[in-house]
Amino acid sequence: MIAEVRLNTLAAATDANVVSVRLYPGILYFGDNVFDASTYGGDISVAWQDQSHLRIRVKRPDQLEIHRKLKSWKGVTIIYEDE
């Protein structure tokens, strides 16, 4: 499994950036977003606990507008921690 954190900056100055976590079952496979949020100063970081548990640390959750927050994906349990 591969976890990728993406930060997408949008063109308009008044639009929020979008931060997301995308999981892939392997290098040559398509992945899926398991976490997606507009950020107004909030941030995230990820760390694997083991092969089937991904920890997502949410920094300043009050500054995120969360759109997607899956708790599992293809045998991976996703654990969220607010800082």
Phi and psi in degrees as a GROMACS rama.xvg file:
@    title "Ramachandran Plot"
@    xaxis  label "Phi"
@    yaxis  label "Psi"
@TYPE xy
-126.796  132.964  ILE-2
-111.996  134.099  ALA-3
-128.71  130.013  GLU-4
-99.0179  128.91  VAL-5
-118.929  140.864  ARG-6
-122.217  111.597  LEU-7
-102.944  119.899  ASN-8
-96.7417  132.207  THR-9
-94.3036  160.933  LEU-10
-69.5247  -42.5236  ALA-11
-73.2859  140.011  ALA-12
-65.5304  -24.6732  ALA-13
-93.1822  -6.25566  THR-14
-81.8154  147.969  ASP-15
-80.7518  152.17  ALA-16
-73.7597  158.675  ASN-17
-117.047  127.082  VAL-18
-111.054  136.661  VAL-19
-145.505  159.798  SER-20
-119.475  128.516  VAL-21
-120.357  131.696  ARG-22
-108.649  140.472  LEU-23
-125.175  137.617  TYR-24
-73.0655  -14.0189  PRO-25
-177.336  178.552  GLY-26
-64.5927  -40.3478  ILE-27
-97.7797  24.3095  LEU-28
-117.534  156.541  TYR-29
-76.4971  149.312  PHE-30
-114.585  179.875  GLY-31
-133.341  146.164  ASP-32
-74.3594  128.292  ASN-33
-107.736  -16.4949  VAL-34
-144.562  137.969  PHE-35
-152.723  130.293  ASP-36
-154.36  146.13  ALA-37
-78.992  137.329  SER-38
-115.173  133.57  THR-39
-119.444  36.763  TYR-40
123.065  -14.0662  GLY-41
-78.0771  166.462  GLY-42
-153.451  168.659  ASP-43
-138.68  159.712  ILE-44
-141.977  155.39  SER-45
-127.044  152.054  VAL-46
-154.389  137.669  ALA-47
-81.6583  128.792  TRP-48
-78.1605  -44.7502  GLN-49
-158.936  -167.702  ASP-50
-66.5685  -18.4933  GLN-51
-123.115  10.9935  SER-52
-134.282  117.367  HIS-53
-109.431  129.501  LEU-54
-102.99  126.298  ARG-55
-113.058  116.962  ILE-56
-93.9434  124.628  ARG-57
-104.025  114.001  VAL-58
-96.1923  129.328  LYS-59
55.1769  61.4137  ARG-60
-61.0626  -24.0448  PRO-61
-69.021  -11.3402  ASP-62
-106.872  20.0359  GLN-63
-122.39  141.901  LEU-64
-109.034  98.8807  GLU-65
-79.6566  129.776  ILE-66
-105.718  -31.7241  HIS-67
-144.77  134.716  ARG-68
-151.66  79.6578  LYS-69
-75.1898  148.805  LEU-70
-102.045  -12.5225  LYS-71
-155.635  156.169  SER-72
-158.738  117.007  TRP-73
44.3887  49.6695  LYS-74
87.7189  -0.555997  GLY-75
-101.123  126.735  VAL-76
-89.9509  131.313  THR-77
-109.665  123.491  ILE-78
-111.646  130.098  ILE-79
-107.646  138.322  TYR-80
-128.56  126.412  GLU-81
-90.2975  137.297  ASP-82
